[in-house]
């Protein structure tokens, strides 16, 4: 079999399942035997464990990461007419939670080196209608938010286990949102999400919100929504959570090998790690000016690479109502044309890493 026919995936979920198959199968069987499929003891156990993992906060399991964002913003007081500052260089779920409340996303550009929110641009974007800042993820903006009396909701949907100055993602803002989409560092076997908060009153309210505003089975304090985590997802996440730190460590090892091998290549810029941050490399992203050609070469060689994300939100049809023209966020726009995500997952062997590195080096050096 040729090297090209042996495809290297962007992420290998089957390898992870096979490594944990006995534990996962037993956990799923427990839920089936109990025949209790919504919330329940599996979800409660995960909420307790994940809250502790994130630094002693409270965790509320919900249906998905998109719901988590809208619910967290609602919990910190965002209402129709408010503004929420965030970035355009992200997945659309970040702003869906803003718009569903009737609030307006206000975009600031990202930093050219880290591709995280450029903190120097935030203060100028604050108006009398600004209620919250939604960073993706996470920048040293807590002092700035406190100065202006704003809430901070961490979009930590790709940051499971990441740290900033020794504090875990999910423990720093007024609330934080997580997605457990299957491909995430901590992934369920379907859609699932969570909100974390250090405020007990917010946690209590969110548990009611996710369950139709319920006080008891058929009494409701307010109109809520249906965003309950399934017990099967709670069971899967309970099995996986104890392995997360090890998996994140393996991702850092892969990233370190990439860093060493790709450093100094012409026309390649690696994404800088912001000071004080311990990343978990949900993605390994580089920037190349001839991105589409490099991507085509990788795919032709059987290497699944990706683009996260090819079109900034402010230039998408879904955001036409904001009236933001091309050129308004130059760093985000340029990055979208250059970014390339290389395969990274804990089970990625060194042989496959070397093959990816060889293709990248050959492609970039051939164009010098």
C-alpha positions as CSV (number, residue, x, y, z in Angstrom):
1,X,0.0,0.0,0.0
2,X,1.4,3.4,-1.0
3,X,1.9,6.1,1.5
4,X,-0.6,8.3,-0.3
5,X,-3.4,5.6,0.0
6,X,-2.9,5.5,3.7
7,X,-5.0,8.5,4.6
8,X,-4.2,10.6,7.6
9,X,-7.4,12.1,9.1
10,X,-7.7,15.5,10.6
11,X,-8.9,13.8,13.7
12,X,-9.4,10.0,14.4
13,X,-12.4,9.4,16.6
14,X,-12.4,5.7,16.0
15,X,-8.9,5.3,17.5
16,X,-10.0,7.0,20.7
17,X,-13.1,4.8,20.9
18,X,-11.1,1.6,20.5
19,X,-8.7,2.6,23.2
20,X,-11.6,3.1,25.7
21,X,-14.1,0.6,24.2
22,X,-14.7,-1.6,27.3
23,X,-15.3,1.4,29.6
24,X,-17.4,3.2,27.1
25,X,-19.5,0.2,26.2
26,X,-20.1,-0.5,29.9
27,X,-21.1,3.1,30.6
28,X,-23.6,3.2,27.7
29,X,-25.0,-0.2,28.8
30,X,-25.6,1.3,32.3
31,X,-27.8,4.0,30.8
32,X,-29.7,1.6,28.6
33,X,-30.3,-0.7,31.6
34,X,-31.5,2.2,33.7
35,X,-33.7,3.5,30.8
36,X,-33.3,7.0,32.1
37,X,-32.1,9.0,29.1
38,X,-32.4,12.8,29.9
39,X,-30.3,14.4,32.7
40,X,-30.1,12.0,35.7
41,X,-27.2,10.6,37.7
42,X,-24.7,10.3,34.8
43,X,-25.1,14.0,33.9
44,X,-25.0,15.0,37.6
45,X,-21.8,13.1,38.0
46,X,-20.2,14.7,35.0
47,X,-21.3,18.2,36.1
48,X,-19.6,17.7,39.4
49,X,-16.4,16.3,37.9
50,X,-16.2,18.9,35.1
51,X,-16.8,21.8,37.5
52,X,-14.0,20.5,39.8
53,X,-11.8,20.0,36.8
54,X,-12.3,23.6,35.6
55,X,-11.2,25.0,38.9
56,X,-14.0,24.5,41.5
57,X,-16.8,26.1,39.5
58,X,-20.3,24.9,38.9
59,X,-21.1,23.2,35.7
60,X,-24.5,22.9,34.0
61,X,-24.8,20.3,31.2
62,X,-26.8,21.4,28.2
63,X,-27.7,20.1,24.7
64,X,-24.8,21.7,22.8
65,X,-22.3,24.5,22.8
66,X,-24.4,26.9,20.8
67,X,-27.2,26.7,23.3
68,X,-24.6,27.2,26.0
69,X,-23.5,30.5,24.6
70,X,-27.0,32.0,24.3
71,X,-28.0,30.8,27.7
72,X,-24.8,32.1,29.4
73,X,-25.3,35.5,27.9
74,X,-28.9,35.6,29.0
75,X,-27.8,34.5,32.5
76,X,-25.4,37.5,32.8
77,X,-28.1,39.9,31.8
78,X,-27.8,40.4,28.0
79,X,-31.1,41.4,26.5
80,X,-32.5,42.8,23.2
81,X,-30.7,46.0,22.2
82,X,-27.5,45.3,24.0
83,X,-24.1,44.9,22.3
84,X,-21.6,42.1,22.9
85,X,-18.0,42.5,21.8
86,X,-16.5,39.4,20.1
87,X,-14.4,38.4,17.1
88,X,-15.2,37.7,13.5
89,X,-12.5,35.0,13.2
90,X,-14.6,32.2,14.7
91,X,-17.4,29.7,14.0
92,X,-20.8,31.2,13.6
93,X,-22.1,29.6,16.8
94,X,-20.3,32.3,18.7
95,X,-22.7,35.0,17.5
96,X,-25.8,32.9,17.2
97,X,-26.1,33.1,20.9
98,X,-25.9,36.9,20.8
99,X,-28.4,37.3,18.0
100,X,-31.0,35.0,19.4
101,X,-31.4,37.4,22.4
102,X,-31.9,40.3,20.1
103,X,-28.5,41.7,20.9
104,X,-25.9,42.9,18.4
105,X,-22.5,41.3,17.9
106,X,-19.7,44.0,17.7
107,X,-16.6,42.7,16.1
108,X,-13.0,43.7,16.9
109,X,-10.0,42.4,15.0
110,X,-7.7,39.7,16.1
111,X,-4.0,40.0,17.0
112,X,-1.8,39.3,14.0
113,X,0.5,36.9,16.0
114,X,-2.0,35.0,18.1
115,X,-5.2,35.3,16.1
116,X,-7.0,35.9,19.5
117,X,-9.0,39.1,20.2
118,X,-6.8,42.1,20.0
119,X,-7.2,43.6,23.5
120,X,-5.9,47.0,22.3
121,X,-9.0,47.2,20.0
122,X,-11.6,46.4,22.7
123,X,-11.9,49.7,24.6
124,X,-12.7,51.7,21.4
125,X,-15.5,49.3,20.7
126,X,-17.3,49.9,24.0
127,X,-20.4,52.0,23.9
128,X,-23.3,52.8,26.2
129,X,-25.1,49.7,24.9
130,X,-22.2,47.3,25.5
131,X,-23.2,44.6,28.1
132,X,-20.6,41.9,27.7
133,X,-17.4,40.7,26.1
134,X,-17.2,37.3,24.5
135,X,-13.6,36.4,23.9
136,X,-12.5,33.3,21.9
137,X,-10.4,32.2,24.0
138,X,-9.0,33.7,26.4
139,X,-7.4,37.1,26.6
140,X,-6.4,39.3,29.5
141,X,-9.5,41.4,29.3
142,X,-10.9,40.8,32.8
143,X,-9.5,44.1,34.2
144,X,-10.8,46.0,31.2
145,X,-14.3,44.5,31.7
146,X,-14.3,45.4,35.4
147,X,-13.2,49.0,34.6
148,X,-16.3,49.4,32.4
149,X,-18.7,47.3,34.4
150,X,-19.1,44.7,31.7
151,X,-19.7,40.9,32.0
152,X,-17.2,38.4,30.5
153,X,-18.5,35.2,29.0
154,X,-15.6,32.9,28.0
155,X,-16.2,31.1,24.7
156,X,-14.1,28.1,25.7
157,X,-15.7,25.7,23.2
158,X,-12.2,24.7,21.9
159,X,-10.3,25.2,25.2
160,X,-11.0,22.2,27.4
161,X,-8.2,22.1,29.9
162,X,-6.4,25.2,28.6
163,X,-4.9,27.5,31.2
164,X,-4.1,31.2,31.6
165,X,-1.6,32.0,34.3
166,X,-2.4,28.7,36.1
167,X,-6.2,29.2,35.9
168,X,-8.3,26.8,33.9
169,X,-10.5,27.9,31.1
170,X,-14.0,28.1,32.4
171,X,-13.0,29.6,35.8
172,X,-12.2,33.2,35.0
173,X,-15.2,35.0,33.5
174,X,-18.7,35.4,34.9
175,X,-19.6,32.3,32.9
176,X,-18.0,30.1,30.3
177,X,-19.3,27.9,27.5
178,X,-18.1,24.6,26.3
179,X,-19.0,22.4,23.3
180,X,-18.5,18.6,23.5
181,X,-19.0,18.1,19.8
182,X,-17.4,14.7,19.0
183,X,-14.2,16.2,17.4
184,X,-13.4,18.4,20.4
185,X,-10.6,17.6,22.9
186,X,-13.3,16.3,25.2
187,X,-16.0,15.0,22.8
188,X,-19.3,13.3,23.3
189,X,-21.0,10.9,20.9
190,X,-23.4,13.4,19.7
191,X,-24.1,17.0,20.5
192,X,-23.6,18.2,24.1
193,X,-22.3,21.3,25.9
194,X,-21.9,22.9,29.3
195,X,-21.8,26.2,31.0
196,X,-19.5,26.9,33.9
197,X,-19.8,29.7,36.5
198,X,-18.5,30.5,39.9
199,X,-21.9,32.2,40.8
200,X,-24.3,29.8,42.5
201,X,-27.3,31.9,41.7
202,X,-26.5,31.9,38.0
203,X,-26.0,28.1,38.1
204,X,-29.3,27.6,39.8
205,X,-31.1,29.8,37.3
206,X,-29.4,28.0,34.3
207,X,-30.5,24.6,35.5
208,X,-34.1,25.8,35.5
209,X,-33.6,27.6,32.1
210,X,-32.4,24.5,30.3
211,X,-35.5,22.6,31.6
212,X,-38.3,24.8,30.5
213,X,-38.0,27.2,33.5
214,X,-39.2,24.3,35.6
215,X,-39.6,24.6,39.4
216,X,-41.2,21.2,39.8
217,X,-42.4,18.7,37.1
218,X,-45.4,20.8,35.9
219,X,-44.8,24.2,37.5
220,X,-42.6,26.8,35.7
221,X,-41.2,30.0,37.2
222,X,-40.5,31.5,33.7
223,X,-40.5,30.4,30.0
224,X,-37.3,28.5,29.6
225,X,-36.1,26.2,26.8
226,X,-35.3,22.6,26.2
227,X,-31.6,22.2,26.3
228,X,-31.0,19.2,28.6
229,X,-27.9,17.0,28.2
230,X,-28.7,13.4,27.3
231,X,-27.7,10.8,29.9
232,X,-25.8,8.8,27.2
233,X,-23.6,11.9,26.6
234,X,-23.0,12.3,30.3
235,X,-21.9,8.7,30.5
236,X,-19.5,9.0,27.6
237,X,-18.0,12.2,29.0
238,X,-17.6,10.7,32.5
239,X,-15.4,8.0,30.9
240,X,-13.4,10.4,28.9
241,X,-12.8,13.3,31.3
242,X,-10.1,11.5,33.4
243,X,-8.1,11.0,30.2
244,X,-8.3,14.7,29.0
245,X,-5.0,15.9,30.6
246,X,-3.1,13.0,29.0
247,X,-4.7,13.7,25.6
248,X,-3.9,17.4,25.9
249,X,-0.3,16.5,26.7
250,X,-0.1,14.3,23.6
251,X,-1.5,17.1,21.5
252,X,1.2,19.4,22.9
253,X,3.9,16.8,22.0
254,X,2.6,16.7,18.4
255,X,2.5,20.5,18.2
256,X,6.1,20.7,19.6
257,X,7.3,18.3,16.8
258,X,5.5,20.4,14.2
259,X,7.0,23.6,15.7
260,X,10.5,22.3,15.6
261,X,10.3,20.9,12.1
262,X,8.4,23.8,10.5
263,X,10.4,26.6,12.2
264,X,12.2,28.7,9.6
265,X,10.4,27.4,6.6
266,X,10.0,30.2,4.0
267,X,6.5,31.6,3.7
268,X,5.2,29.9,6.8
269,X,4.1,31.7,10.0
270,X,3.3,29.7,13.1
271,X,0.6,31.0,15.4
272,X,2.1,32.5,18.6
273,X,1.1,31.5,22.0
274,X,-0.1,34.4,24.1
275,X,2.0,35.0,27.2
276,X,0.8,33.1,30.3
277,X,-1.2,30.6,28.2
278,X,-1.0,26.8,28.3
279,X,-2.7,25.7,25.0
280,X,-4.4,22.4,24.4
281,X,-4.2,22.5,20.6
282,X,-7.7,21.6,19.5
283,X,-6.2,22.7,16.2
284,X,-2.7,23.2,15.0
285,X,-2.8,26.2,12.7
286,X,-0.2,27.8,10.4
287,X,-0.3,30.6,7.9
288,X,0.9,30.3,4.3
289,X,0.4,32.8,1.6
290,X,-0.3,30.1,-1.0
291,X,-2.7,28.3,1.3
292,X,-5.0,26.8,-1.3
293,X,-2.1,25.3,-3.3
294,X,-0.6,23.8,-0.1
295,X,-4.0,22.4,1.0
296,X,-4.5,20.8,-2.4
297,X,-1.1,19.2,-2.2
298,X,-1.8,17.8,1.3
299,X,-5.1,16.4,0.2
300,X,-3.6,14.9,-2.9
301,X,-1.1,13.1,-0.7
302,X,-3.9,11.6,1.4
303,X,-3.5,14.1,4.3
304,X,-6.7,15.6,5.6
305,X,-6.1,19.2,6.4
306,X,-8.7,21.9,7.0
307,X,-9.4,25.7,7.2
308,X,-10.6,27.1,10.5
309,X,-12.2,29.4,9.2
310,X,-12.2,30.4,5.5
311,X,-14.6,33.3,5.6
312,X,-14.8,35.8,8.6
313,X,-18.3,36.2,10.0
314,X,-18.6,39.9,9.1
315,X,-18.2,39.0,5.4
316,X,-20.8,36.2,5.4
317,X,-24.3,36.6,4.1
318,X,-25.7,35.8,7.5
319,X,-24.1,39.0,8.8
320,X,-25.1,41.3,6.0
321,X,-27.5,43.1,8.4
322,X,-24.5,44.4,10.4
323,X,-23.4,46.4,7.3
324,X,-19.7,45.7,7.8
325,X,-17.6,46.1,4.6
326,X,-14.5,44.2,3.5
327,X,-11.4,45.9,4.9
328,X,-13.0,46.6,8.3
329,X,-11.1,43.9,10.0
330,X,-7.9,43.5,8.0
331,X,-6.1,41.0,10.2
332,X,-9.1,38.6,10.3
333,X,-9.6,38.9,6.6
334,X,-5.9,38.3,5.7
335,X,-5.7,35.4,8.1
336,X,-8.8,33.7,6.6
337,X,-6.9,33.6,3.3
338,X,-3.8,32.1,4.8
339,X,-4.7,29.8,7.7
340,X,-4.3,26.0,7.4
341,X,-5.1,23.4,10.1
342,X,-2.8,20.3,10.1
343,X,-3.9,17.0,11.5
344,X,-3.6,16.8,15.3
345,X,-5.0,14.3,17.7
346,X,-3.5,12.3,20.6
347,X,-3.2,9.1,18.6
348,X,-1.3,10.6,15.7
349,X,1.8,8.5,15.4
350,X,5.3,9.9,14.8
351,X,5.5,8.2,11.4
352,X,2.4,10.0,10.2
353,X,3.6,13.3,11.8
354,X,6.8,12.9,9.8
355,X,4.9,12.3,6.6
356,X,2.9,15.5,7.1
357,X,6.1,17.4,7.9
358,X,7.8,16.1,4.8
359,X,4.9,17.1,2.5
360,X,4.8,20.6,4.1
361,X,8.6,21.1,3.8
362,X,8.7,19.8,0.2
363,X,5.8,22.0,-0.9
364,X,7.1,25.2,0.7
365,X,10.8,24.7,-0.2
366,X,9.8,23.9,-3.8
367,X,8.4,27.4,-4.2
368,X,11.5,29.3,-3.0
